[in-house]
Amino acid sequence: MSAARRRVAAVVEYDGRGYAGWQCQSGVHTIQEAVQRALSFVAGHGIEAVCAGRTDAGVHAVGQVLHFDTEARRTLRSWVLGANTRLPRSIALQWAAEVDGGFHARHSALRRTYRYCILNRSARSALVDARAAWIHRPLDAAAMARAARALLGEHDFSAFRSAECQSATPVRRVESAAVVRDGDFLWVELTANAYLHHMVRNIVGTLIEVQTRDDPFEAMARVLASRDRRSAGMTAPAEGLYLWRVDYPPVFAIPAPRAAASGLAADLV
């Protein structure tokens, strides 16, 4: 990178409904397209934004991280406030800072945390539609939590991989897996070094299926060991999924999502 160019990192949150995912695509609205257009306006030249994880259509983000290179000299406050004046209400930058040129939003990430929100009650909600998946039959959060523990460690996750996945390897390392009930809501949280296409949604669909088995942990372990997508459960709906946070080496000083956004669970309840 030339001395005149600088690298800026940013944290952005968004409501994914109405968008065909993060990545720019011809003829459809995407998060990347909107963010790049807003940042380009502030910079006065074209901006290409690289993100930590390319979320799918309908998927939300609380702590998506991106970086871009620019020759423009703007205050960090100007990047955030200026971009937000040009973004729709469903997308908002939360933070920005100049970072070392060696920082890369995707390649520098140590781990990514996703949360999946389920509204678990007999009646649908008029208020959280498209922000949580509605499952009307009772779910056993404790049984789902036991099943999720079968995923911990480094494994071949082919059983939870979509047919469209283009990753060179199905091996991923899951560092933590939890299922917590909060009233009518269940939150499934997974932290891993990286993910396969639809991996989290396929895991959630399988947790919903195996929670009725006599031994949910063993049932989940069998699905994982099969390496066969046909042995796993349904692909859970996109609207329940949130890219919650991305962790980096401390040297880059990328913050966790802002407190207001992290209170989303309470807001939904």
Contacts in CASP RR format, 6 or more apart in sequence:
PFRMAT RR
TARGET T0000
AUTHOR 0000-0000-0000
METHOD contacts of the structure
MODEL  1
MSAARRRVAAVVEYDGRGYAGWQCQSGVHTIQEAVQRALSFVAGHGIEAV
CAGRTDAGVHAVGQVLHFDTEARRTLRSWVLGANTRLPRSIALQWAAEVD
GGFHARHSALRRTYRYCILNRSARSALVDARAAWIHRPLDAAAMARAARA
LLGEHDFSAFRSAECQSATPVRRVESAAVVRDGDFLWVELTANAYLHHMV
RNIVGTLIEVQTRDDPFEAMARVLASRDRRSAGMTAPAEGLYLWRVDYPP
VFAIPAPRAAASGLAADLV
1 7 0 8 1.000
1 69 0 8 1.000
1 101 0 8 1.000
4 71 0 8 1.000
5 69 0 8 1.000
5 70 0 8 1.000
5 71 0 8 1.000
6 69 0 8 1.000
6 70 0 8 1.000
6 71 0 8 1.000
6 98 0 8 1.000
6 101 0 8 1.000
7 67 0 8 1.000
7 68 0 8 1.000
7 69 0 8 1.000
7 98 0 8 1.000
7 99 0 8 1.000
7 100 0 8 1.000
7 101 0 8 1.000
7 102 0 8 1.000
7 103 0 8 1.000
8 67 0 8 1.000
8 68 0 8 1.000
8 69 0 8 1.000
8 70 0 8 1.000
8 76 0 8 1.000
8 79 0 8 1.000
8 96 0 8 1.000
8 97 0 8 1.000
8 98 0 8 1.000
8 99 0 8 1.000
9 65 0 8 1.000
9 66 0 8 1.000
9 67 0 8 1.000
9 96 0 8 1.000
9 97 0 8 1.000
9 98 0 8 1.000
9 99 0 8 1.000
9 103 0 8 1.000
9 105 0 8 1.000
9 252 0 8 1.000
9 254 0 8 1.000
10 65 0 8 1.000
10 66 0 8 1.000
10 67 0 8 1.000
10 68 0 8 1.000
10 79 0 8 1.000
10 80 0 8 1.000
10 93 0 8 1.000
10 94 0 8 1.000
10 95 0 8 1.000
10 96 0 8 1.000
10 97 0 8 1.000
11 63 0 8 1.000
11 64 0 8 1.000
11 65 0 8 1.000
11 93 0 8 1.000
11 94 0 8 1.000
11 95 0 8 1.000
11 96 0 8 1.000
11 254 0 8 1.000
11 255 0 8 1.000
11 257 0 8 1.000
11 258 0 8 1.000
12 31 0 8 1.000
12 35 0 8 1.000
12 61 0 8 1.000
12 63 0 8 1.000
12 64 0 8 1.000
12 65 0 8 1.000
12 66 0 8 1.000
12 91 0 8 1.000
12 92 0 8 1.000
12 93 0 8 1.000
12 94 0 8 1.000
13 60 0 8 1.000
13 61 0 8 1.000
13 62 0 8 1.000
13 63 0 8 1.000
13 64 0 8 1.000
13 91 0 8 1.000
13 92 0 8 1.000
13 94 0 8 1.000
13 257 0 8 1.000
13 261 0 8 1.000
14 31 0 8 1.000
14 60 0 8 1.000
14 61 0 8 1.000
14 64 0 8 1.000
14 90 0 8 1.000
14 91 0 8 1.000
14 92 0 8 1.000
15 60 0 8 1.000
15 90 0 8 1.000
15 91 0 8 1.000
15 130 0 8 1.000
15 131 0 8 1.000
16 31 0 8 1.000
16 55 0 8 1.000
16 57 0 8 1.000
16 58 0 8 1.000
16 59 0 8 1.000
16 60 0 8 1.000
16 61 0 8 1.000
16 90 0 8 1.000
17 58 0 8 1.000
17 90 0 8 1.000
17 130 0 8 1.000
17 239 0 8 1.000
18 29 0 8 1.000
18 57 0 8 1.000
18 58 0 8 1.000
18 90 0 8 1.000
19 28 0 8 1.000
19 29 0 8 1.000
19 30 0 8 1.000
19 31 0 8 1.000
19 34 0 8 1.000
19 57 0 8 1.000
19 58 0 8 1.000
19 90 0 8 1.000
20 28 0 8 1.000
20 29 0 8 1.000
20 30 0 8 1.000
20 57 0 8 1.000
21 30 0 8 1.000
21 31 0 8 1.000
21 54 0 8 1.000
21 55 0 8 1.000
21 56 0 8 1.000
21 57 0 8 1.000
21 58 0 8 1.000
21 59 0 8 1.000
22 30 0 8 1.000
22 31 0 8 1.000
22 32 0 8 1.000
22 51 0 8 1.000
22 53 0 8 1.000
22 54 0 8 1.000
22 55 0 8 1.000
22 64 0 8 1.000
23 30 0 8 1.000
23 32 0 8 1.000
23 54 0 8 1.000
24 30 0 8 1.000
24 32 0 8 1.000
24 33 0 8 1.000
24 36 0 8 1.000
31 55 0 8 1.000
31 61 0 8 1.000
31 64 0 8 1.000
31 91 0 8 1.000
32 49 0 8 1.000
32 51 0 8 1.000
34 87 0 8 1.000
34 88 0 8 1.000
34 91 0 8 1.000
35 49 0 8 1.000
35 66 0 8 1.000
35 83 0 8 1.000
35 87 0 8 1.000
35 91 0 8 1.000
35 93 0 8 1.000
36 46 0 8 1.000
36 47 0 8 1.000
36 48 0 8 1.000
36 49 0 8 1.000
36 68 0 8 1.000
37 86 0 8 1.000
38 82 0 8 1.000
38 83 0 8 1.000
38 84 0 8 1.000
38 85 0 8 1.000
38 86 0 8 1.000
38 87 0 8 1.000
39 47 0 8 1.000
39 49 0 8 1.000
39 68 0 8 1.000
39 79 0 8 1.000
39 83 0 8 1.000
40 46 0 8 1.000
40 47 0 8 1.000
41 82 0 8 1.000
41 83 0 8 1.000
41 86 0 8 1.000
42 72 0 8 1.000
42 74 0 8 1.000
42 78 0 8 1.000
42 79 0 8 1.000
42 82 0 8 1.000
42 83 0 8 1.000
42 86 0 8 1.000
43 70 0 8 1.000
43 71 0 8 1.000
43 72 0 8 1.000
43 74 0 8 1.000
44 72 0 8 1.000
45 70 0 8 1.000
45 71 0 8 1.000
45 72 0 8 1.000
47 68 0 8 1.000
47 70 0 8 1.000
48 68 0 8 1.000
48 69 0 8 1.000
49 66 0 8 1.000
49 67 0 8 1.000
49 68 0 8 1.000
50 66 0 8 1.000
50 67 0 8 1.000
50 68 0 8 1.000
50 104 0 8 1.000
50 105 0 8 1.000
50 106 0 8 1.000
51 64 0 8 1.000
51 65 0 8 1.000
51 66 0 8 1.000
51 105 0 8 1.000
51 106 0 8 1.000
52 64 0 8 1.000
52 65 0 8 1.000
52 66 0 8 1.000
52 105 0 8 1.000
52 106 0 8 1.000
52 109 0 8 1.000
52 112 0 8 1.000
52 243 0 8 1.000
52 246 0 8 1.000
53 64 0 8 1.000
53 105 0 8 1.000
53 106 0 8 1.000
53 112 0 8 1.000
53 243 0 8 1.000
53 246 0 8 1.000
55 61 0 8 1.000
55 64 0 8 1.000
55 241 0 8 1.000
55 243 0 8 1.000
56 197 0 8 1.000
56 198 0 8 1.000
56 238 0 8 1.000
56 241 0 8 1.000
57 238 0 8 1.000
58 130 0 8 1.000
58 238 0 8 1.000
58 239 0 8 1.000
58 241 0 8 1.000
59 238 0 8 1.000
59 240 0 8 1.000
59 241 0 8 1.000
59 242 0 8 1.000
59 243 0 8 1.000
60 131 0 8 1.000
60 239 0 8 1.000
60 240 0 8 1.000
60 241 0 8 1.000
60 242 0 8 1.000
60 243 0 8 1.000
61 242 0 8 1.000
61 243 0 8 1.000
62 115 0 8 1.000
62 242 0 8 1.000
62 243 0 8 1.000
62 244 0 8 1.000
62 245 0 8 1.000
62 257 0 8 1.000
62 261 0 8 1.000
62 262 0 8 1.000
62 264 0 8 1.000
63 94 0 8 1.000
63 243 0 8 1.000
63 244 0 8 1.000
63 245 0 8 1.000
63 246 0 8 1.000
63 257 0 8 1.000
63 261 0 8 1.000
64 243 0 8 1.000
64 246 0 8 1.000
65 105 0 8 1.000
65 109 0 8 1.000
65 246 0 8 1.000
65 248 0 8 1.000
65 254 0 8 1.000
66 105 0 8 1.000
67 99 0 8 1.000
67 103 0 8 1.000
67 104 0 8 1.000
67 105 0 8 1.000
76 96 0 8 1.000
76 97 0 8 1.000
76 98 0 8 1.000
79 93 0 8 1.000
79 96 0 8 1.000
80 93 0 8 1.000
80 94 0 8 1.000
80 95 0 8 1.000
80 96 0 8 1.000
83 93 0 8 1.000
84 92 0 8 1.000
84 93 0 8 1.000
87 93 0 8 1.000
94 257 0 8 1.000
94 258 0 8 1.000
94 261 0 8 1.000
95 255 0 8 1.000
95 258 0 8 1.000
97 253 0 8 1.000
99 252 0 8 1.000
99 253 0 8 1.000
99 254 0 8 1.000
100 251 0 8 1.000
100 252 0 8 1.000
102 108 0 8 1.000
103 248 0 8 1.000
103 252 0 8 1.000
105 246 0 8 1.000
108 248 0 8 1.000
108 249 0 8 1.000
108 252 0 8 1.000
109 246 0 8 1.000
109 247 0 8 1.000
109 248 0 8 1.000
110 193 0 8 1.000
110 247 0 8 1.000
110 248 0 8 1.000
110 249 0 8 1.000
111 175 0 8 1.000
111 191 0 8 1.000
111 192 0 8 1.000
111 193 0 8 1.000
111 246 0 8 1.000
111 247 0 8 1.000
112 191 0 8 1.000
112 192 0 8 1.000
112 193 0 8 1.000
112 194 0 8 1.000
112 195 0 8 1.000
112 243 0 8 1.000
112 245 0 8 1.000
112 246 0 8 1.000
112 247 0 8 1.000
113 189 0 8 1.000
113 190 0 8 1.000
113 191 0 8 1.000
113 243 0 8 1.000
113 244 0 8 1.000
113 245 0 8 1.000
113 246 0 8 1.000
113 247 0 8 1.000
114 189 0 8 1.000
114 190 0 8 1.000
114 191 0 8 1.000
114 195 0 8 1.000
114 200 0 8 1.000
114 241 0 8 1.000
114 242 0 8 1.000
114 243 0 8 1.000
114 244 0 8 1.000
115 187 0 8 1.000
115 188 0 8 1.000
115 189 0 8 1.000
115 241 0 8 1.000
115 242 0 8 1.000
115 244 0 8 1.000
116 133 0 8 1.000
116 187 0 8 1.000
116 188 0 8 1.000
116 189 0 8 1.000
116 190 0 8 1.000
116 200 0 8 1.000
116 201 0 8 1.000
116 204 0 8 1.000
116 236 0 8 1.000
116 240 0 8 1.000
116 241 0 8 1.000
116 242 0 8 1.000
117 131 0 8 1.000
117 132 0 8 1.000
117 133 0 8 1.000
117 185 0 8 1.000
117 186 0 8 1.000
117 187 0 8 1.000
117 240 0 8 1.000
117 242 0 8 1.000
117 265 0 8 1.000
117 268 0 8 1.000
118 132 0 8 1.000
118 133 0 8 1.000
118 134 0 8 1.000
118 135 0 8 1.000
118 139 0 8 1.000
118 185 0 8 1.000
118 186 0 8 1.000
118 187 0 8 1.000
118 188 0 8 1.000
118 204 0 8 1.000
118 240 0 8 1.000
119 125 0 8 1.000
119 128 0 8 1.000
119 132 0 8 1.000
119 133 0 8 1.000
119 134 0 8 1.000
119 135 0 8 1.000
119 184 0 8 1.000
119 185 0 8 1.000
120 135 0 8 1.000
120 136 0 8 1.000
120 138 0 8 1.000
120 139 0 8 1.000
120 181 0 8 1.000
120 184 0 8 1.000
120 185 0 8 1.000
120 186 0 8 1.000
121 136 0 8 1.000
121 184 0 8 1.000
122 136 0 8 1.000
123 136 0 8 1.000
124 134 0 8 1.000
124 136 0 8 1.000
125 132 0 8 1.000
125 134 0 8 1.000
128 268 0 8 1.000
129 239 0 8 1.000
130 239 0 8 1.000
131 239 0 8 1.000
131 240 0 8 1.000
131 268 0 8 1.000
132 185 0 8 1.000
132 239 0 8 1.000
132 240 0 8 1.000
132 268 0 8 1.000
133 236 0 8 1.000
133 237 0 8 1.000
133 239 0 8 1.000
133 240 0 8 1.000
135 208 0 8 1.000
139 186 0 8 1.000
139 208 0 8 1.000
139 211 0 8 1.000
140 211 0 8 1.000
140 212 0 8 1.000
141 179 0 8 1.000
141 180 0 8 1.000
141 181 0 8 1.000
141 186 0 8 1.000
142 179 0 8 1.000
143 210 0 8 1.000
143 211 0 8 1.000
143 212 0 8 1.000
143 216 0 8 1.000
144 179 0 8 1.000
144 186 0 8 1.000
144 188 0 8 1.000
144 207 0 8 1.000
144 208 0 8 1.000
144 210 0 8 1.000
144 211 0 8 1.000
144 216 0 8 1.000
145 178 0 8 1.000
145 179 0 8 1.000
145 180 0 8 1.000
146 216 0 8 1.000
146 217 0 8 1.000
147 206 0 8 1.000
147 207 0 8 1.000
147 210 0 8 1.000
147 211 0 8 1.000
147 216 0 8 1.000
147 217 0 8 1.000
147 219 0 8 1.000
147 220 0 8 1.000
148 177 0 8 1.000
148 178 0 8 1.000
148 179 0 8 1.000
148 188 0 8 1.000
148 190 0 8 1.000
148 203 0 8 1.000
148 207 0 8 1.000
148 220 0 8 1.000
149 177 0 8 1.000
149 217 0 8 1.000
150 217 0 8 1.000
150 218 0 8 1.000
150 220 0 8 1.000
150 221 0 8 1.000
150 224 0 8 1.000
151 174 0 8 1.000
151 177 0 8 1.000
151 190 0 8 1.000
151 203 0 8 1.000
151 220 0 8 1.000
151 224 0 8 1.000
152 174 0 8 1.000
152 175 0 8 1.000
152 176 0 8 1.000
152 177 0 8 1.000
153 173 0 8 1.000
153 174 0 8 1.000
153 175 0 8 1.000
154 171 0 8 1.000
154 172 0 8 1.000
154 173 0 8 1.000
154 174 0 8 1.000
155 171 0 8 1.000
155 172 0 8 1.000
155 174 0 8 1.000
155 224 0 8 1.000
156 170 0 8 1.000
156 171 0 8 1.000
156 227 0 8 1.000
157 170 0 8 1.000
157 171 0 8 1.000
157 172 0 8 1.000
157 196 0 8 1.000
157 199 0 8 1.000
157 224 0 8 1.000
158 170 0 8 1.000
158 227 0 8 1.000
158 228 0 8 1.000
158 229 0 8 1.000
159 202 0 8 1.000
159 206 0 8 1.000
159 223 0 8 1.000
159 224 0 8 1.000
159 226 0 8 1.000
159 227 0 8 1.000
159 228 0 8 1.000
159 229 0 8 1.000
159 231 0 8 1.000
159 232 0 8 1.000
160 196 0 8 1.000
160 198 0 8 1.000
160 199 0 8 1.000
160 202 0 8 1.000
160 203 0 8 1.000
160 206 0 8 1.000
160 224 0 8 1.000
160 229 0 8 1.000
160 232 0 8 1.000
161 167 0 8 1.000
161 170 0 8 1.000
161 196 0 8 1.000
161 197 0 8 1.000
161 198 0 8 1.000
161 199 0 8 1.000
161 202 0 8 1.000
161 229 0 8 1.000
162 196 0 8 1.000
162 197 0 8 1.000
162 198 0 8 1.000
162 202 0 8 1.000
162 229 0 8 1.000
162 235 0 8 1.000
163 229 0 8 1.000
164 197 0 8 1.000
164 198 0 8 1.000
165 196 0 8 1.000
165 197 0 8 1.000
165 198 0 8 1.000
166 197 0 8 1.000
167 196 0 8 1.000
167 197 0 8 1.000
170 196 0 8 1.000
170 227 0 8 1.000
172 192 0 8 1.000
172 193 0 8 1.000
172 194 0 8 1.000
172 195 0 8 1.000
172 196 0 8 1.000
172 199 0 8 1.000
173 192 0 8 1.000
173 193 0 8 1.000
174 190 0 8 1.000
174 191 0 8 1.000
174 192 0 8 1.000
175 191 0 8 1.000
175 192 0 8 1.000
175 193 0 8 1.000
176 189 0 8 1.000
176 190 0 8 1.000
176 191 0 8 1.000
177 188 0 8 1.000
177 189 0 8 1.000
177 190 0 8 1.000
177 191 0 8 1.000
178 187 0 8 1.000
178 188 0 8 1.000
178 189 0 8 1.000
179 186 0 8 1.000
179 187 0 8 1.000
179 188 0 8 1.000
179 189 0 8 1.000
179 207 0 8 1.000
180 186 0 8 1.000
180 187 0 8 1.000
180 189 0 8 1.000
181 187 0 8 1.000
182 265 0 8 1.000
182 269 0 8 1.000
183 269 0 8 1.000
184 269 0 8 1.000
185 265 0 8 1.000
185 268 0 8 1.000
185 269 0 8 1.000
187 265 0 8 1.000
188 200 0 8 1.000
188 203 0 8 1.000
188 204 0 8 1.000
188 207 0 8 1.000
189 244 0 8 1.000
190 200 0 8 1.000
190 203 0 8 1.000
198 235 0 8 1.000
200 241 0 8 1.000
201 235 0 8 1.000
201 236 0 8 1.000
201 237 0 8 1.000
201 238 0 8 1.000
201 241 0 8 1.000
202 229 0 8 1.000
202 232 0 8 1.000
202 233 0 8 1.000
202 235 0 8 1.000
202 236 0 8 1.000
204 236 0 8 1.000
205 232 0 8 1.000
205 233 0 8 1.000
205 234 0 8 1.000
205 235 0 8 1.000
205 236 0 8 1.000
206 220 0 8 1.000
206 223 0 8 1.000
206 232 0 8 1.000
206 233 0 8 1.000
207 220 0 8 1.000
208 233 0 8 1.000
208 234 0 8 1.000
208 236 0 8 1.000
209 233 0 8 1.000
209 234 0 8 1.000
210 216 0 8 1.000
210 219 0 8 1.000
210 220 0 8 1.000
210 223 0 8 1.000
213 219 0 8 1.000
222 231 0 8 1.000
223 231 0 8 1.000
223 232 0 8 1.000
223 233 0 8 1.000
242 264 0 8 1.000
244 257 0 8 1.000
245 256 0 8 1.000
245 257 0 8 1.000
246 254 0 8 1.000
248 254 0 8 1.000
256 262 0 8 1.000
END
